[in-house]
């Protein structure tokens, strides 16, 4: 897909305040030079192998295929990349660009936390200062990822404005960057925002699709002849555009993006833009489709997965939807949970809740198809991060009981904590029960 003057059809562009034009132009120039420089590309490839752990495997879901009784189901195991998701591909590439530009500080936004974790990890690797903006709602439901970001040395800043989720974290990151761009790079996590971010993120994530195409060939599968569909979940769109990348200029295979169907079809209960009621708008520096209320304000959204509840969609994916190259559908919270359970029990793999939306659609597609065909789904992340959500949803009584017992045990230990002297100083020590 060609990006002419930073637009995809009429979508995309760079709609930002004058003060951000210069840093975006600097970023675009650095990226365009780097992507054609052997030294940069060699360094990127080496780090992808040694640090990210590429290539990630392509798994034949044999047990699930047998149970469904239709097409062969393959899973691109992007969740086995370092930090547990596809986000590390883009974070690594942009961190290398930041080094090229001489930036010492990185800021980022995050929803599900995987982009925040990936950003914090590469900043630790390259010795860069890191600040991550995250909505208070997402901090509560993605606490394991907050812990990991802080373990890597990042400062996690809670965002309490708006719906306290991803869109609000993006706003705060942009505000920070507007006053600090001389020494700061904004490492935006998805294929959206003002140019050059959509095309740049596509470039760094295209490794997913390139590997998948090669791995299918190694299995004797021709994507254009034998693959009925490639399936990926779609929030902002970085995993999907990277997964679909090698196939965009061909009529086959079918490309399917799966949005968050949430609780139901009413506005505020889902985050289905292309498969819902999104309207054309200019938000956060780019032109695309957004869920908006009658007054033109961003609508509240819902998804059990923190990474799919963004009210907009990346401009390239939206344009590909307009032209018919990508078909969009949605999966509900309940369908995503069922897919998560099925792949866990049949294949011993745990989809992230975002990726499980794609898994749910893959199961639907595969069932009526002949066994000679294949359906390939991108497991864009693994579900360790979702334990506080998925465990409560699938095993509520035992999970709540476990959490209560942990709180009770912590309170018991606090009750037995007494002050005691040590070398002339006061300290806290536990009274050990005999």
C-alpha positions in Angstrom: 0.0 0.0 0.0 1.6 3.2 -1.1 1.5 6.2 1.2 1.4 9.3 -1.0 2.2 12.5 1.0 1.5 10.7 4.3 -2.1 9.9 3.3 -3.9 6.7 2.6 -6.6 7.8 0.3 -8.1 10.7 2.2 -7.0 9.3 5.6 -3.9 9.9 7.6 -2.0 13.1 7.4 -0.4 15.3 10.0 -2.8 17.5 11.9 -0.8 18.9 14.7 0.2 22.2 16.3 3.0 24.1 14.7 5.4 23.3 17.5 5.2 19.6 16.7 5.8 20.0 13.0 9.6 20.2 13.4 10.0 17.1 15.6 7.8 15.1 13.3 9.7 16.2 10.2 13.0 15.3 12.0 11.6 11.8 12.8 10.4 11.3 9.3 13.7 12.3 7.8 15.6 10.0 10.2 13.3 7.1 9.5 13.5 7.5 5.8 17.3 7.5 5.9 17.5 4.7 8.3 15.2 2.3 6.5 17.6 2.5 3.5 20.8 2.3 5.4 22.5 -1.2 5.6 24.1 -0.4 9.0 20.7 0.5 10.6 19.0 -2.5 9.0 21.7 -4.9 10.0 21.6 -3.6 13.6 17.8 -4.0 13.7 18.0 -7.5 12.3 20.6 -8.5 14.8 18.6 -7.2 17.7 15.4 -8.8 16.4 17.2 -12.1 16.6 19.2 -11.8 19.8 17.0 -9.6 21.9 13.4 -10.1 20.6 13.9 -13.8 19.8 12.8 -13.7 16.2 11.6 -15.5 14.2 8.6 -16.4 16.4 7.1 -19.9 15.6 4.1 -20.7 13.3 2.1 -23.4 15.2 -0.2 -25.9 13.5 -3.1 -26.1 15.9 -3.6 -29.8 15.2 -5.9 -30.6 18.1 -8.2 -27.6 17.5 -8.3 -28.4 13.8 -9.3 -32.0 14.5 -12.0 -30.8 16.9 -13.4 -28.1 14.6 -13.3 -30.5 11.6 -12.7 -27.9 8.9 -9.7 -26.0 7.6 -6.3 -26.3 9.1 -5.7 -23.6 11.8 -2.3 -22.1 12.2 -1.2 -19.7 14.9 1.6 -17.1 14.5 3.1 -17.2 18.0 4.0 -13.5 18.4 3.4 -13.9 22.1 6.7 -15.7 22.4 8.6 -12.6 21.5 10.5 -10.9 24.4 8.1 -9.0 26.7 5.2 -11.2 25.5 3.7 -9.4 22.4 4.3 -7.9 19.0 4.8 -4.5 20.6 8.5 -5.1 21.0 9.1 -5.0 17.2 8.1 -1.4 16.9 9.5 -0.3 20.3 12.9 -1.7 19.3 12.9 0.0 15.9 11.8 3.4 17.3 14.4 3.2 20.2 17.1 2.7 17.6 15.8 5.8 15.7 15.8 7.8 19.0 19.5 6.9 19.4 20.1 8.0 15.9 18.5 11.4 16.7 20.5 11.7 20.0 17.4 11.6 22.2 18.0 10.7 25.8 14.3 10.4 27.0 11.4 8.3 25.8 7.7 8.8 26.5 5.0 6.4 25.5 1.3 5.7 26.0 -0.1 2.3 26.8 -3.5 0.6 27.2 -3.2 -3.1 27.8 0.4 -2.4 29.0 2.2 -4.5 26.4 3.5 -1.4 24.5 4.5 0.1 27.8 6.4 -3.0 28.9 8.1 -3.2 25.5 9.1 0.5 25.6 10.4 0.2 29.2 12.4 -2.9 28.2 14.1 -1.3 25.2 14.8 1.8 27.3 16.5 -0.4 29.9 18.5 -2.1 27.2 19.7 1.2 25.6 20.0 3.3 28.7 17.2 5.7 27.9 15.0 7.5 30.5 11.4 6.2 30.2 8.0 7.7 31.1 4.8 5.8 30.3 1.4 7.4 30.4 -1.4 4.9 31.3 -5.1 5.5 32.2 -6.1 4.8 35.7 -8.7 2.2 34.6 -6.0 0.4 32.6 -3.6 0.5 35.5 -6.1 -1.2 37.7 -6.9 -4.0 35.2 -3.3 -4.5 34.0 -1.4 -4.3 37.3 1.1 -7.1 36.3 2.3 -5.0 33.4 2.6 -1.9 35.6 4.8 -3.9 37.8 7.0 -5.0 34.9 7.3 -1.4 33.6 8.5 -0.2 36.9 10.8 -3.2 37.3 12.5 -2.1 34.1 12.9 1.4 35.6 10.2 3.3 33.8 8.0 5.9 35.5 4.4 5.1 35.1 2.1 8.2 35.1 -1.6 7.6 35.9 -4.0 9.5 33.7 -7.2 10.5 35.4 -8.9 12.5 32.6 -11.7 11.4 30.3 -12.4 7.7 30.4 -9.0 7.1 32.0 -8.0 4.7 29.2 -5.8 4.6 26.1 -7.1 7.6 24.3 -6.5 9.8 27.4 -3.0 8.4 27.8 -2.3 9.4 24.1 -3.4 12.9 24.9 -1.1 13.2 27.9 1.8 11.8 26.0 1.3 14.4 23.2 1.1 17.2 25.8 4.4 16.1 27.3 6.1 15.8 23.9 4.9 19.3 22.9 7.0 20.8 25.7 10.0 18.4 25.7 10.7 17.3 22.1 14.3 18.7 22.1 15.5 15.8 24.1 12.5 13.5 24.0 11.2 11.0 21.5 7.5 10.0 21.6 7.5 6.2 21.0 3.9 5.9 19.8 2.7 2.3 20.0 0.3 1.7 17.2 -0.1 2.4 13.5 -2.0 5.7 14.0 -1.3 9.3 15.0 0.3 12.0 12.8 2.6 11.0 9.9 5.1 9.4 9.9 3.9 7.1 12.7 1.4 5.0 10.7 3.9 4.1 8.0 6.8 3.8 10.3 5.0 1.4 12.7 3.8 -0.6 9.7 7.5 -0.9 8.6 8.7 -2.2 11.9 5.8 -4.6 12.4 6.0 -6.0 8.8 8.4 -8.6 10.1 5.4 -10.6 11.4 3.8 -11.0 8.0 7.2 -11.6 6.2 8.0 -14.4 8.6 4.5 -15.9 8.4 4.7 -16.0 4.6 8.0 -17.7 4.7 6.9 -20.2 7.3 3.8 -21.1 5.4 6.0 -21.8 2.3 8.2 -24.1 4.5 5.0 -26.0 5.3 4.2 -26.3 1.6 1.3 -23.8 1.8 0.9 -21.1 -0.8 -0.8 -18.2 0.9 -2.6 -17.0 -2.3 -3.9 -20.5 -3.2 -4.2 -22.5 0.0 -4.9 -19.9 2.7 -8.6 -19.0 3.0 -8.0 -16.2 5.5 -5.5 -14.3 7.6 -7.0 -13.1 10.8 -5.9 -10.5 13.4 -7.5 -8.5 16.1 -7.6 -4.7 15.5 -7.4 -2.0 18.1 -5.2 0.8 16.8 -3.9 -1.8 14.3 -0.2 -2.4 14.6 -0.3 -6.2 14.8 -2.8 -6.4 12.0 -1.0 -4.2 9.5 2.2 -6.0 10.2 0.7 -9.4 9.8 -1.2 -8.5 6.6 1.7 -6.5 5.1 3.0 -9.0 2.5 -0.5 -9.7 1.2 -1.9 -6.2 0.8 -1.2 -5.8 -2.9 -2.6 -9.3 -3.8 -6.3 -10.2 -4.1 -5.7 -13.3 -1.9 -5.8 -14.5 0.8 -8.8 -12.9 2.5 -7.7 -10.5 5.3 -9.9 -10.1 8.3 -9.6 -7.6 11.1 -11.5 -8.4 14.3 -12.7 -5.5 16.5 -14.0 -5.6 20.0 -17.7 -6.4 20.1 -17.7 -5.9 23.8 -21.0 -6.4 25.7 -23.3 -5.6 22.7 -24.2 -3.2 19.8 -25.1 -0.1 21.8 -22.6 2.8 21.7 -20.4 2.6 24.8 -20.7 -1.2 25.0 -18.1 -2.0 22.3 -15.2 -0.6 20.3 -16.2 -1.7 16.7 -15.3 1.2 14.4 -15.3 -0.4 10.9 -17.9 -2.9 11.9 -19.9 -0.4 13.9 -21.0 3.2 13.8 -17.7 5.2 13.4 -17.6 8.5 11.7 -14.9 10.4 9.8 -12.9 12.8 12.0 -9.6 14.3 12.8 -8.4 13.3 16.3 -4.9 13.1 17.9 -3.2 14.4 14.8 -4.7 12.2 12.1 -7.8 11.6 10.0 -9.6 8.4 10.3 -12.8 6.8 11.6 -13.8 7.3 15.3 -16.7 6.4 17.5 -18.2 9.7 18.4 -21.3 11.0 20.2 -23.8 13.4 18.6 -21.7 16.4 19.7 -18.6 15.1 17.9 -16.8 14.0 21.1 -15.1 10.7 21.4 -17.6 8.1 22.6 -16.9 5.9 25.6 -16.0 2.3 24.6 -15.9 -1.1 26.2 -13.9 -4.2 25.8 -12.8 -6.9 28.2 -9.3 -6.4 26.6 -7.6 -3.1 27.4 -5.8 -3.1 24.1 -8.9 -3.0 21.9 -11.0 -0.2 23.5 -9.5 2.7 21.5 -12.3 4.7 19.8 -10.3 5.2 16.5 -8.5 3.0 14.0 -5.2 3.5 12.1 -5.7 5.3 8.8 -4.1 2.6 6.6 -6.3 -0.1 7.9 -9.3 2.1 7.6 -8.5 2.9 4.0 -8.0 -0.8 3.2 -11.4 -1.4 4.7 -12.9 1.3 2.5 -11.3 -0.2 -0.6 -12.5 -3.8 0.4 -9.0 -5.3 0.8 -9.6 -6.0 4.5 -12.9 -7.2 5.8 -13.9 -6.3 9.4 -15.9 -8.2 11.9 -16.1 -8.2 15.7 -16.1 -10.7 18.5 -17.8 -10.2 21.9 -16.2 -10.4 25.3 -17.8 -13.8 25.8 -16.6 -15.2 22.4 -13.1 -14.0 23.2 -13.1 -15.8 26.5 -14.4 -19.0 24.9 -11.6 -18.9 22.3 -9.1 -18.4 25.0 -10.3 -21.5 26.9 -10.4 -23.6 23.8 -6.9 -22.9 22.6 -5.6 -23.3 26.2 -7.1 -26.7 26.6 -6.4 -28.0 23.1 -3.0 -26.5 22.3 -1.5 -25.5 25.7 -1.2 -21.8 24.6 -2.8 -18.8 26.3 -4.0 -16.0 23.9 -3.9 -12.5 25.2 -7.5 -11.3 25.5 -6.9 -9.0 22.5 -5.6 -11.8 20.4 -8.4 -14.1 21.5 -10.8 -11.9 19.5 -8.9 -13.0 16.4 -8.9 -16.6 17.7 -12.7 -16.5 18.0 -13.1 -15.4 14.4 -10.6 -18.0 13.2 -12.6 -20.8 14.8 -15.8 -19.6 13.1 -14.2 -19.3 9.7 -12.4 -22.7 9.8 -15.4 -24.9 10.7 -17.2 -24.9 7.4 -14.1 -24.9 5.1 -12.5 -27.9 3.5 -9.5 -29.5 5.2 -7.3 -28.6 2.3 -7.6 -24.9 3.2 -5.8 -23.0 6.0 -6.8 -20.2 8.3 -3.9 -18.3 10.0 -4.5 -16.2 13.1 -2.0 -13.9 14.7 -1.6 -14.5 18.4 -0.3 -11.0 18.9 0.3 -11.5 22.6 0.1 -14.0 25.3 -2.3 -13.9 28.2 -0.1 -13.8 31.3 -0.9 -10.1 31.6 -4.6 -10.7 31.7 -4.7 -13.0 34.8 -6.6 -10.5 36.9 -9.3 -10.2 34.2 -9.5 -13.7 32.7 -9.3 -15.6 36.1 -12.1 -13.4 37.6 -14.2 -14.0 34.5 -13.6 -17.8 34.2 -13.1 -18.9 37.8 -14.6 -16.0 39.8 -15.3 -17.7 43.1 -11.9 -19.4 43.5 -10.0 -16.3 42.2 -11.8 -13.9 44.5 -11.2 -16.3 47.3 -7.5 -16.4 46.6 -7.2 -12.6 46.5 -9.1 -12.3 49.8 -6.8 -14.8 51.4 -3.8 -12.8 50.2 -5.2 -9.6 51.7 -6.0 -11.4 54.9 -2.5 -12.8 55.2 -1.0 -9.4 54.5 -3.1 -7.9 57.2 -2.2 -10.6 59.6 1.5 -10.0 59.1 1.0 -6.2 59.4 -0.8 -6.8 62.7 2.3 -8.7 64.0 4.8 -6.1 62.9 6.4 -4.3 65.8 9.2 -1.7 66.1 12.5 -3.0 67.4 16.0 -1.5 68.0 18.9 -2.2 65.7 22.3 -0.5 66.2 20.7 2.5 67.9 18.1 2.9 65.1 14.4 2.0 64.9 13.3 -0.5 62.4 10.3 -2.6 61.4 10.6 -6.3 62.0 8.2 -9.2 61.9 7.3 -11.2 65.0 7.7 -14.8 63.9 5.2 -17.1 65.3 6.6 -20.3 66.9 
